[in-house]
Amino acid sequence: MDASANNLGRLLVYALIAPLSIWLGLMLATPMSPTSLIGVGLVVFTLCVPLLLRWHHALVIGFWNAVVVIPFLPGQPSAWILLAGLSLGIAITSRTMRHQSDFIWVRGVAIPLLLLAAVVVGTAITRGVGSRALGSEMWGAKRYLSLFGAIIGYFALTARAVPPRQATWFAGLFFLSGMTAIFSDLAFAGGRAFYWLFLFFPTDLAFNQAMSADTLRRFTGMAWMAQAGYWFMLLRYGIRGMLDPRRLWRLILFLSLFMVGLLGGFRSSIILFGILFVTQFWFERLFRTRWFFVVALGGLIMGAFLVGFAERLPLSVQRSLSFLPTNVHPAAQQDAAGTLDWRLQMWRVVVPEIPQYLWVGKGYTFSGTEYSLMQEAIRKGLFTAYEDTLVSGNYHNGLLTLLVPFGLPGTLAFTAFIIAGWRVLRRNYLYGPASMQRVNTFLIAYFTARLVFYLVFYGQFDLDLMVFTGVVGLSLSLNGGIHAPPTVRPVPLRPALPAPAK
């Protein structure tokens, strides 16, 4: 009887596997077709279900900053968006089945995010939604998806608390995963034999390398990789730990990553690095210590080196240094100055339009035909360089990319979230456990630096919202909520003793 049952079970397995294998073989015969990508993706997803059920929360943390896309979905969305949605769905299902909740609910943070989501939905309904990946003439759905992913991701991160013994490891993984950006540059540099990597890593990062191959030779993926590396070092060791003379390799590696980050040719890389270093220095309370003079002297020496040898550095690095008072190659100076000029011209055009979208935002939807025709006209010299950016709504300014698409309601909701989120980070920084001191210090410094950079220098709301929701959600998950100041019980006063008899 047992042998017959085993044979029947094997037959059933073979009956299932054999047709599936044949079907997969047919799909792989044309691996790049949409049908094959979707079919193979569904099979892979099914096989990964047990892994998702067990590690969905860890996967969200690990992929939050990873530069990885899902090839079998229309538009190739980022992997962290899909994982955030799946993780939140699994967490809600688990809560429903177990009739108990592990969610870390912070009303001051959650309600503004829900209001922001309502504003985004209302704007999308009012202005319409279109997707290039689905064949629509109207584009912009992917940017809405990024916003919803950032909001959903916050609730996915706060669906459970990370065990204290794993908190530092998870925090490092959260930032270190950004080093995957290097694969985009490697795929392009490796030639056609490595182009299959673009199935999983976006081509956007290799665009600057391709467009500047004959001039400045900019490496965006390498720059992002370096940024993720020195973010991790600030989180893991802090500034005080990297200045330890007994571990000089930390400082050497940190400065090396900073220099590699300049190969992207972005002036913002120096500005963001400077803001982050100053805020981290402040929150580590090092301004009134001897380290202030050590760092100031070291900064002057490094600045003098960069200024003195700027013309001998690669052109992409010279472009990053072009805003400093130093001599750089005319090609690097002209390329950098050109982008600044058209941004200033564009802002002069956009600012008068703000009252028009103050209550009901413009949204993200725009005509793909108009955008393509505008790009062609710019190439022929019929329009200025910023006209296509006006059509797409990417204004290269944090406030404009929020106020114009979502008006005053969206701006107020985002402001309320930022205030509540910063308070969460501050309380965990002040009152968190000693084992989490370095992590909490870096999180509030990083949040503050990115906020200053977003408001003053450069920002794109659909891309930057996930930075802020991710840091706040991570802090709550790592700390198990918000830490409160320790309560001090009043000491009862002793009754007064009677005076001794004379």
Rosetta blueprint (number, residue, H / E / L):
1 M L
2 D H
3 A H
4 S H
5 A H
6 N H
7 N H
8 L H
9 G H
10 R H
11 L H
12 L H
13 V H
14 Y H
15 A H
16 L H
17 I H
18 A H
19 P H
20 L H
21 S H
22 I H
23 W H
24 L H
25 G H
26 L H
27 M H
28 L H
29 A H
30 T L
31 P L
32 M L
33 S L
34 P H
35 T H
36 S H
37 L H
38 I H
39 G H
40 V H
41 G H
42 L H
43 V H
44 V H
45 F H
46 T H
47 L H
48 C H
49 V H
50 P H
51 L H
52 L H
53 L H
54 R H
55 W H
56 H H
57 H H
58 A H
59 L H
60 V H
61 I H
62 G H
63 F H
64 W L
65 N L
66 A L
67 V L
68 V L
69 V E
70 I L
71 P L
72 F L
73 L L
74 P L
75 G L
76 Q L
77 P L
78 S E
79 A H
80 W H
81 I H
82 L H
83 L H
84 A H
85 G H
86 L H
87 S H
88 L H
89 G H
90 I H
91 A H
92 I H
93 T H
94 S H
95 R H
96 T H
97 M H
98 R H
99 H L
100 Q L
101 S L
102 D L
103 F L
104 I L
105 W L
106 V L
107 R H
108 G H
109 V H
110 A H
111 I H
112 P H
113 L H
114 L H
115 L H
116 L H
117 A H
118 A H
119 V H
120 V H
121 V H
122 G H
123 T H
124 A H
125 I H
126 T H
127 R H
128 G L
129 V L
130 G L
131 S L
132 R L
133 A L
134 L L
135 G L
136 S L
137 E L
138 M E
139 W E
140 G L
141 A H
142 K H
143 R H
144 Y H
145 L H
146 S H
147 L H
148 F H
149 G H
150 A H
151 I H
152 I H
153 G H
154 Y H
155 F H
156 A H
157 L H
158 T L
159 A L
160 R L
161 A L
162 V L
163 P L
164 P H
165 R H
166 Q H
167 A H
168 T H
169 W H
170 F H
171 A H
172 G H
173 L H
174 F H
175 F H
176 L H
177 S H
178 G H
179 M H
180 T H
181 A H
182 I H
183 F H
184 S H
185 D H
186 L H
187 A H
188 F H
189 A H
190 G H
191 G L
192 R H
193 A H
194 F H
195 Y H
196 W H
197 L H
198 F H
199 L H
200 F L
201 F L
202 P L
203 T L
204 D H
205 L H
206 A H
207 F H
208 N H
209 Q H
210 A H
211 M H
212 S L
213 A L
214 D L
215 T L
216 L L
217 R L
218 R L
219 F L
220 T H
221 G H
222 M H
223 A H
224 W H
225 M H
226 A H
227 Q H
228 A H
229 G H
230 Y H
231 W H
232 F H
233 M H
234 L H
235 L H
236 R H
237 Y H
238 G H
239 I H
240 R H
241 G H
242 M H
243 L L
244 D L
245 P H
246 R H
247 R H
248 L H
249 W H
250 R H
251 L H
252 I H
253 L H
254 F H
255 L H
256 S H
257 L H
258 F H
259 M H
260 V H
261 G H
262 L H
263 L H
264 G H
265 G L
266 F L
267 R H
268 S H
269 S H
270 I H
271 I H
272 L H
273 F H
274 G H
275 I H
276 L H
277 F H
278 V H
279 T H
280 Q H
281 F H
282 W H
283 F H
284 E L
285 R L
286 L L
287 F L
288 R L
289 T L
290 R H
291 W H
292 F H
293 F H
294 V H
295 V H
296 A H
297 L H
298 G H
299 G H
300 L H
301 I H
302 M H
303 G H
304 A H
305 F H
306 L H
307 V H
308 G H
309 F L
310 A H
311 E H
312 R H
313 L L
314 P L
315 L H
316 S H
317 V H
318 Q H
319 R H
320 S H
321 L L
322 S L
323 F L
324 L L
325 P L
326 T L
327 N L
328 V L
329 H L
330 P H
331 A H
332 A H
333 Q H
334 Q H
335 D H
336 A H
337 A H
338 G H
339 T H
340 L H
341 D H
342 W H
343 R H
344 L H
345 Q H
346 M H
347 W H
348 R H
349 V H
350 V H
351 V H
352 P H
353 E H
354 I H
355 P H
356 Q H
357 Y H
358 L L
359 W L
360 V L
361 G L
362 K L
363 G L
364 Y L
365 T L
366 F E
367 S E
368 G H
369 T H
370 E H
371 Y H
372 S H
373 L H
374 M H
375 Q H
376 E H
377 A H
378 I H
379 R H
380 K L
381 G L
382 L L
383 F L
384 T L
385 A L
386 Y L
387 E H
388 D H
389 T H
390 L H
391 V H
392 S H
393 G L
394 N L
395 Y L
396 H L
397 N L
398 G L
399 L L
400 L H
401 T H
402 L H
403 L H
404 V H
405 P H
406 F H
407 G H
408 L H
409 P H
410 G H
411 T H
412 L H
413 A H
414 F H
415 T H
416 A H
417 F H
418 I H
419 I H
420 A H
421 G H
422 W H
423 R H
424 V H
425 L H
426 R H
427 R H
428 N H
429 Y H
430 L H
431 Y H
432 G L
433 P L
434 A H
435 S H
436 M H
437 Q H
438 R H
439 V H
440 N H
441 T H
442 F H
443 L H
444 I H
445 A H
446 Y H
447 F H
448 T H
449 A H
450 R H
451 L H
452 V H
453 F H
454 Y H
455 L H
456 V H
457 F L
458 Y L
459 G L
460 Q L
461 F H
462 D H
463 L H
464 D H
465 L H
466 M H
467 V H
468 F H
469 T H
470 G H
471 V H
472 V H
473 G H
474 L H
475 S H
476 L H
477 S H
478 L H
479 N H
480 G L
481 G L
482 I L
483 H L
484 A L
485 P L
486 P L
487 T L
488 V L
489 R L
490 P L
491 V L
492 P L
493 L L
494 R L
495 P L
496 A L
497 L L
498 P L
499 A L
500 P L
501 A L
502 K L
